[in-house]
Amino acid sequence: MRKYGQEDVRTVNQLRAAFHLLVGTLLGVLFIGSGTDGGKTISNLSFVLVCVVYISYTTMMPAVLRCK
């Protein structure tokens, strides 16, 4: 099994932070203005669902990828 050094952990954290910023920007652009209109309830619900699924998957992914 490969040992992970401090440099590997830092690189993974930087990639994770960059990916979170990118996805956050894309979701913000995709759902812009949906919270100000009460008629877009389904859009608001889908935004919440996408955010929950994204956070869940990105939290579980490192553990899943390390399993053999």
FIBAGU-139219 format. One line per 5 residues: number of its first residue (from 1); their letters; for each residue y, z negated, x negated of C-alpha. Coordinates in steps of 0.05 Angstrom, whole numbers, always signed. Last residue first. Layout:
<rs>
NUM> A> Y:Z:X | ...
</rs>
This chain:
<rs>
68> KCRLV> -44:+58:+189 | +16:+21:+214 | +82:+30:+176 | +108:+84:+224 | +96:+40:+285
63> APMMT> +134:-19:+255 | +193:+25:+235 | +193:+58:+305 | +196:-4:+349 | +271:-16:+345
58> TYSIY> +289:+57:+348 | +245:+65:+410 | +274:+5:+447 | +347:+22:+431 | +337:+94:+454
53> VVCVL> +300:+74:+517 | +354:+24:+537 | +410:+73:+522 | +377:+130:+561 | +365:+84:+621
48> VFSLN> +437:+59:+621 | +463:+131:+618 | +415:+152:+673 | +441:+97:+718 | +513:+117:+706
43> SITKG> +497:+190:+721 | +459:+169:+784 | +519:+130:+807 | +567:+188:+798 | +606:+178:+862
38> GDTGS> +640:+116:+836 | +679:+158:+785 | +707:+120:+726 | +640:+108:+692 | +621:+182:+688
33> GIFLV> +684:+199:+649 | +647:+218:+585 | +571:+217:+594 | +553:+273:+545 | +610:+258:+496
28> GLLTG> +592:+184:+493 | +519:+200:+487 | +533:+247:+428 | +578:+196:+394 | +527:+140:+402
23> VLLHF> +472:+186:+376 | +512:+202:+314 | +533:+130:+302 | +462:+105:+311 | +436:+158:+263
18> AARLQ> +487:+138:+210 | +467:+65:+217 | +393:+81:+213 | +404:+125:+152 | +443:+70:+117
13> NVTRV> +390:+18:+134 | +335:+63:+108 | +373:+75:+43 | +386:+0:+34 | +312:-16:+46
8> DEQGY> +291:+36:-5 | +340:+9:-57 | +315:-62:-47 | +244:-41:-62 | +188:-25:-14
3> KRM> +118:-37:-40 | +68:+18:-26 | +0:+0:+0
</rs>
